[in-house]
Amino acid sequence: MPIVRIDLWEGRDSETRRKLIRAVSEVVSETLDVSVDHVRVVLNEIPKDNWGIGGEPASQTNNQ
């Protein structure tokens, strides 16, 4: 059973997260030749205050 973990900044709506899970599941299923029902996707949404870029919290940088 493939498990895909994705770290990303929090703030995306549930429809966007649903589309991401579906798209990743389909690609993994096709690439590994396993049923999409066996693919697991875990989204780990992290606040920008807890994500550092160049020594600063992402919330304090120009990164989107």
Stockholm file with secondary structure:
# STOCKHOLM 1.0

chainA/1-64         MPIVRIDLWEGRDSETRRKLIRAVSEVVSETLDVSVDHVRVVLNEIPKDNWGIGGEPASQTNNQ
#=GR chainA/1-64 SS CCEEEEEEESCCCHHHHHHHHHHHHHHHHHHHTCCGGGCEEEEEEECGGGCEETTEEGGGSSCC
#=GC SS_cons        CCEEEEEEESCCCHHHHHHHHHHHHHHHHHHHTCCGGGCEEEEEEECGGGCEETTEEGGGSSCC
//
